[in-house]
């Protein structure tokens, strides 16, 4: 798709608005005054299906939306309904957060005017572009995954008015904590405007994570009441501390859901272009959310590229993590790492040097694509997560997998010149690190779905008691296991990721899918953090930062490291095949740094070094 930029352009006489809707028969720009009164102005269509209008006297701060009329035939991908006020897909600010109401999903002629229910776009001039600079983050560092609201809601040092917002990330107390962890970049879970799933309100719940976007440009006002300037200020504060910022972006679907979902923006303007459909007109659902964005249709591709460039230019972010990333490369014949969108991202001058991280799976056909995103990409490595959990859970026959993951997962990424792995043990969508050692089974009852939601196989364990324990010995065992897990993570080759709060033992009460827990279950309680675990994490972070062997991404081969048994001898083939082997040492040949790993339930001696039970002990050479 070619032509002038979509969205709005402020000029000396007013504002020009442009929106893509090739199948509409009429579009209106809807302007709202301070009392909510609406004025509708008919728009004109060009030959490419773009509607536009020049609105004299309309400037900064004006509130607006669109209405579209045309055929209403959902089975054919046509959802035109002038009763539905539609958010401009290119709106960079909205006047309030989205809230679900059944009228938003009513069929044409049945629900009435949604103008009072739908947030309005706000006319806002772009900020001056951020000066171009290479990303601060480099592969091999530590990514710190943050859900902004839950991270700061209970932080005692942050002013109450700032808690739960992006601005809080620039607070000195937050930056000091990140520095002590040697965080290379924070990865912010979605900050774009989102809407709750329709089943949550009757349960008294609301979406806490934001993986149900309505806008790909506008920030959610609950997280950024100061708009783009607030994000820009937080990025600047973090950059001044040497910390990069990565945004988690959700381009695989939008919050309009399935055929029973609300009409808010893309659906009401151009569902045929923006969404993938079966040959019979049904929505494709490769995301589990009801719809799938057609990321490689020219209009969808343009929307995504424009929004990515928007956040680089206006906020100076260092990169992006992509939720269900195979959606970005889905073509009619399946996933292609050379799909037009992926190629365009590599070629764009604003995006070419940005950090790109794939969650390399979705639920569509052939959706598991770990190791296939190619040059320039980092990838979440769930094989690392599962193999490390299995080792510390005492599963048999996993010593070889442990070594492979420590060394960078060459079995997955070995075709590349360096490992592209993002090693992680826990993420937002699963157990916290502490709950991994305290719950053998998920406990998602608070989500109102009879514990049916969330992953069933977590490779977790409970040290003899499910959930909170009064026995000091059980709690000591759990603390030891958390420290062992952290030890393997910080001593692994390649980029590592830690979810906020896991460095001091936060719990979600066994909930491994806390997306709807915008409450004390999902919020980090800084007052009860485990100071012993936290101190251990800080020490590991300092060690990793001081040892080039640990924060490099080059492959570890037999020329780089040797794998030793308790006598200090290289492990034999027979020893690698021992199903019950739970001990080894990894010694870097050049530096002499040695990582001792004892997964047994009793101390083991490696030459002159005694390693306590279930412990990772890194010892630099003297």
N, C-alpha and C positions, 0 to 999 in steps of 0.2 A: 504494500500500500504506500503510495507516494502522496505528495501534496503538502500543504501548510500544516504546521503543528496543530494538534488538537488541544482542547482545553481553552483557557482564556488568555487574552492579551490586553493589558491595560495600556491605554494611550492617552494623549492629551485631551481628547474629547469625551472619553468614556472607556468602555470595555467591549472587546469583541469576543464572542463565544463561538466555539466550534465543537461539534459532537458527531460521531459516526453512527448512522442508523439507516442503512440502505433500503430496508424493507418498509420503513414507516411511510405513511401517507401525509402526516403532518407532525411537526414538532413545535413546541412552545418553550421559550425561555420564561421561567416563572420567577419573578422578583418579589421579595417579601420585605415589608417595612417593619419598623420596630414593634408594632402591635400585631404582627403576624398577618396583616392583610396582603393579599396576593394580586399581582398584576401579571397578566399573561401577554407575551409578545410573540407573534408568529415568526418562525424562522424560515429561511430559504435553503433549498437543497441544490448542491452542485452535481456534476456528472459522476462523481465517485461515491455518492451516498453520504456526503458530509453536509450537515445542516449548520448554518451559521447566522449570526445576527450581530450588528453593531449597535450597542445600547448607549446612546449619548447620556452623559451625566451619571453613569453608573461607575463607581470607583471603589477604592479601598473600603473593606468592611461590609459591602453589600452582601445580602443573603440571597441565594438563588438555588434553583433546581430546574429540571426539565420535565415535560409531559410529552408523551408520544402517542399518536393514534395510528391505527392501521388494523389489519386482520388479527383476530384473536383465535389462534389454532395451536394450542400447546403441543399437540402431537406432531405438528410440522415445525416446531421451534419458533412460533410467532406468539408473542405475549403482549401485544399492544393494548393498553388500557389507560385512557386519559385520566382516570381516577387515581392512578398511581403516580405520586411525585417521585422522580428518579434523581439519584445523586449523579452528578457529573463524574464519570470515571477518572477524569483528570483533576478533580477538585483537590487542592493541596491543603485545605483546612475545612473542618466542619464545625457547626455551632454547638453541637452537643453529641453525646454518645448515642449509639443505636440501642434501641430496646425492642424486644420482640412483642408483637401484637398480632393476633389472628387476622385482623383486618388487612395486614400487609400481605397475607397469602390468599385473600379472597379472590374468587374468579371474577371476571369482568361483569360489572353490573350488580354484584352481590355484596360488596364490602364498603362502598362509600369512599369518600375522598381521604387519601392517606397523607395529605399535606400536613396536618397537625402532628402526625406520627413520625414522619421521616426527617432526619437531620438535614439541614440545608448546607450547601457549599458556601464558603465565605470567600469573596473576592480578595485576594492577597497577592501583592507583587512578590516576585521571587527575591530571595536574599542575594546579595552580591556573591558570585561564585567563590568558593573556598580556594585558596591558592593551591595549585597542584603540588602534591608531594607524594613520594612513594609510601605505600602502606607501612605502618610501624611494625605490624606483625610479620614474623617470618616463620615458615614451617619449622617445626622442632620445638616451638615454645609451648606455653600453657594457655589454653583457651578456658575461660571461666564462664559457664552457662548461667545466665541470670534471668529470672522472671521478675521484672522490675517491681511490680506491686508487692509481691510476696517477699522479696528480698529486703525491702526497706520499711514495710508497715510497722514492724515491731522493733526497729533499730533505736535504741535509747538515746543515741547521740545526734540523731537527725531531728530537726525541728518538726513538730507535729504537722504543720501546714505543708511541709515538703514531703512527708512520708508517702510512699506509694507512687511517686512520680519519677520521671527521667531526671529531673533536676537533682534529685537526691544522690544520683551516681557521682556527681562532682563534689560531694561533701568530703571534707578532709578525712573524716573517720572512715569512710568507704575507701577512699584512695589509699590511706595508710594500710588498711587490711589487704587490699589488692597488691600493694607493693611488698608486703611481708610474705605473700604467697608467690612473688615473682610472676604475677600474671602478665602474659604477653598481650592478650586481647580479651575483652569481655564480649560474649556473644549474647545479645539481647533477644530473648524470645519475643514473638511478634508484638510490634508496637503500632502497627497500622490499625485503623478503625475496624472493629469487628462487631458481630451481633451474636447474642446467645442462641444456641440451638433451641428449637421450639418446645422440646420436652422438659427443659430445665425449670422454667418458672413455676409450673405446677408442683414441682418437687422442692420449691424454696431455694433453688440453687442458681448460680450464674457462672458463665464461662470465665475462668481465671487465667487461661493461657493465651487466648487470642488467636488460636488456629482456625478461625472461621471469619475470614476477612470480608469486608464489603468494599473497602477502598485500598488501592495499592499505592496511593500518594499521601492521603491524609493520615496524620497520627491520631490515635485514639485520645480524645480530650481527657479521659480519666487518667491516662499516663502522662500526657503532655499538655496540661492546661495552657502552657505558654507557646504551643505550636512548634513549628520547625525551629524557631530561635532557641527554644528550650533544649531540643536535641542537639543543636549546633553548639550550645554552651557546654553541655555535658561532654560531648566529643572533644571539645577544645581542652576542658579541664583534664580529661583522661589522657589526651595526647601530651599535655605538658608534663604529666607524670610518667610518660613513656609507655602508655598502655593504649593499644589499638581498640577499635570498636567494629564488631561484626553484627550485622542485622540478620535475624532469622526471617526469611521471606516465604510466604505461602502463595505460590502461583498455580498450584495444582487444582484448586477449586475456589469457589467463593461462597459466601454465607447465604446465598439464595437457595441452596440445597436442592432437593428433588422436586417433582411436579407438585408436591404439596407445600413447598416452601414459599417464602416471601418474594415479592418482586420489588427490588430496591434500586437497581442500577443496570448492570450488564444485561440481565434478562429482559428488562423492559425496553431496551434500546436495540439490541442486536444479538439475541440469543443464538441465532444460526452461526454467527461468526465466532463468538466468544466461547461457546461450549461445544464439546464433542458429542456427536449423536450417532446412534446405530442407523443402519440403512432404512429402518422402518420409522425413524424419527424419535425413538426413545433416547433419553439422556444416557450416556455412558457414565458408569460410576466406578472408575478405577482407583478411587480415593477412599471409599467407604463413607463419604459425606453427602452423597446424593447427586453430585455433578462433577464434571472434569473440564477444566479450562482447556481450550484448544490452543496450546502454547505455540504451535507452529502455523496457525493461520496468520496471514500477514497482519490483520488488525490486532490479534492477541499478542503476537510477537512484538509489534510496535509498542503496545501498552506496557509490556514487561520491560523492554529495553528503556523506554522513556522513564519509567518509575525508578529503575536502578540508577540511571544517570542522575535523576533528581536527587537521590540521597547522597550520591557522591559529590555532586556540585554544590548542594545547599548545606549539607551537614559535614562533609568531609570524611564519611565512614571509610573504613579500611577494606571492607569486603562484606560477603553475604554467605549465609548458610541457607540451603534450599530444602524445604520440607518436601518429602516424597519426590525427590529430584528426577526420577525417571520420566515424570510427566513433562519435563522440559525437553526431552528428546524423543517423545512418542510421535511416530509417524504412522500412517495407515498399516504398514507392515510390521510395526513394533518399534522398540527402542533403537535409536541410532546415535552413537556418540558424535557423529558429524551432522546431526540435525540442524536445520537452519538457525534456530534460536541459539544453540550452543556455539555454533560457528560465529554468529553475529556478536555474541558476548565476548568472544576471544578477539574479535577484530575491532570492537568499538574503542576509540582512543581514550575514553573516560574509564572503561571497564577492564581494559586489557591487562593492567597490572594489579587489579584488585584480587584479594583473597576470595576464592570460590570453594565452597564446601558443600558436598552432596550428601544428603541422606539417601543412599543408593538403593532404595526399595520403595515400591508401592504395592497395592494388592491386585493390580491388573495383571493380565496374561504376560508371563515373562518379566515380571516386575522386579525381580531380585537381580541387581546389577552391580554388586560389590566388585570393585577393581576394574570397572569398564568405562569410567568417565574420562580417562585420557589425560594428556599433558595439561598442566595448569590447574588441576583439580585436587583437592583433598577430599577424603571420603570417610564418613563415620564407619568404623570397623566393628560390626556386631560380633564377628568371629572372635576378635580380641576379648570383648566383654564376656562372651559365654565361656571361652576356654579358661580365662583367668578365674571366673567364678567356679567353674567345675574343679579346677585345681584346689582352690581353698575350701571347697565343699567336701573334699576328700574323695572325689571320683577317681576311679582306677584308670591307669593307662593314659594319662594326660601329660606326662613329663615332656614329651617331645613337642606337644602343642604349646606348652608353657614357653619353651625355649624359642620356638618359632615366633611367637607373639612378642617376646622380649626383644628379639632381633629385628623386628620391623615387618613381619608377615610377608616374607618373600614368596610364599606359596600363592598369595593373592596379588601382590604388586610387583613381583619380580621382573616383569617385562619392562618396568620403568627404570630410569637411571637412578632414582632415589625413591624411598618409600613415600607413598601418599597417604598412609594410614593416619586416621585420627583415633588414637587409642582412648577408650573410655570404659569405665566400669559401671557407671550409672548415668542416666540422663533424666530429663524431665518426665518422659513417658515410661516409668518403671519404678522399682523400689529405690529409695534412697540407699546410700551405702550402709548406713546404720541398720535400716530395716532389712537389708539383704542378709544380715547376720542374726536377725531377731525374729524373722517370720519365714516359716517354710512354705506358707501359702499366702496368697493375696487376701486382703480384707478391705474390699471396696464397698461395703454395705452403705456407707454414707452417700454414695453416688446415686442411690435409689434404683439400681438395676439388678437387685438380688445377687450382687457379686458376680454377674455374668461378664462385665466389661473388664478390660485390662488383660495383659498377657497372663496365660495360665502357667507357662513353664518359665520360671525365673532363675533356676539353678541357685536357689537360696537355701538357707538353713537357719535353725533357731537356737542352737546350742542347748537343746534340751527343754526349753520353755518357749511356748508361742507367745510373743508379745512381751510387754513389760515384765521384768523379773525382780523379785525381792531378794534373790540369792546373790550376794556379792561375788561369788565365784562365777556365776553365769555372766554377770555384767563385766567382770574382768576378762572372761573369755571372748566376749563380744568386742570389747575394746581392743584386745590383742588382734582379733581377726580384721577389724577395720584398719588398724595400723599396718597389718600385713598386706591388705589390699592396696592401701595407699602406697606402700613401699614398692610393690610391683609396678604400679602405674608410673611413679616418678622415676623409676629405673628402666623404663622401656624406651626403645629407640623410636623416634618419630614424634610427631605432634601428639600432645596429650590434652585431654579435656576433663575438667572437673566441674560438677554441678554445684552451684552455690550452696553452701551449708554442709556439704559432705566432708569438708575439711575439719568440721568440729562435731560430727555425729548427729546431725538433725534427723528427725523422724517425721513421717507422715502417718503414723499409727498403722502401718501395714498397707496403706492405700497405694497401689502402684499405677493409678490412673487418676490423679487428683486434679484433673482439668477443670472440674466444677466446684472445687473447694477454695473459694475466695474467702477464706476464714483461717482460723488457727491451725487447721490441718495442713493447709498449703503455705501458710506464712512461716518464715524462719523466725524462731524464737531465739534471739541473740542472748537473752538473759540466762538461758540454761545450757549454752553451748559447753561441750566437754573441752576444758582447757588443756587437758593432757593430750588429747588427739590433735587439737589445734596446734599446740607447740610442736608436736611430731611432724605435722604437715608443713609448718614453717621451716623446720630443720631440713626436711626432704627437699623442699623448694630451693633452699639456699644451696644444698649440695648439688642439685641438678643444674642450677644456674652457674655453678663454679666448675662444672665438669663438661668440657666440650664433647666428650664421648657420649653423654646422655642427651644432649639437646641438638645433636646432629640428625640428619635424615639419610645419610649414606648407608648403604647396606652393611650389615655385620656378617662377615664371612669367617671362615676358619682362619683367614689371615689376620683378622681383626680381634677375634676373641677365641678363648678356649674354654670348653665346658669340662668342669672337673668334678670328681667324686669326693667323698669325705677324706680320702687319703691324699688328695691333691693330684691324682692321676687323671688323664683325659678319660671321659666316659667311653666305654666300649659299646659296640653295637648291642651286645647282650644287656648291658645296663640300661641303654635307651629303651629297650623292649620290656624291661621289668614293669609289670602292671602296677606294682605297689611302690615303685620308687617315688619318693616325695622330697628328695634333697638334691641340690646341685649348686655349683658355684660357677659364675660367669666372670672370667678375668680378661680385662682388656690388655692385649699384649703390649701396646706401646706405652700407655700411661700407668699400667699396673692396678688401676681401679678394679676392685673385686666386689661382686654382688653375691652374697651368700643367701640362699633361699632354703629354709627349713619348713616344710609343710607337715612334718610329723607332730605328734602330740607330746613329744618329749625332746629335750635338748639334744643337739647333735654337734659333734666336734669335727671341724675341718682343720686338720693339722693342729696348730696352736690356737685356733679360734673356736670358741664355743658359741654356738648360735642357739638362743632360746627356742622353745617350741613355737611353731607357727609364726615365724619371724622372717622378715627380709632385713638383712644387715649389709648395707653398702659401706665399704672401707676403702678410702683413697690410699694410694701408695704413699709411703713416707718420703 
